[in-house]
Amino acid sequence: MRIKKISEVIGLRVYTDSGDYFGEVEEANLSENKIDGWRIRVSGSMMSMISGARGVIIPHQFVKAINDIFVISKSALPSQEQAMEEVSE
């Protein structure tokens, strides 16, 4: 198994585990010298799914794989209903 540097991960294309293109990795969030989460710049087609937000933080526990692409669990994303509730509150 080859370990990647964070600098090699920045800019990778992000896909959900169901194969949907989600966006690109912008940066890593560190806590106590460990990766806590990833800031993802959301693609235009996915913005509507998350109420128009341009980016999201995905906790590292939802990352399935990192290689030539970055794969996240779709369960990490808010559902359309959750996103609408958060906007209305």
Buried (B, 14 or more C-beta within 10 A) or exposed (E): EEEEEEEEBBEBBBBBBEEBEBBBBBBBEEEEEEBEBBBBBBBEEBBEBBBEBEBBEBBBEBBEEBEEEBBBBBEBBBEEEEBEEEEEE
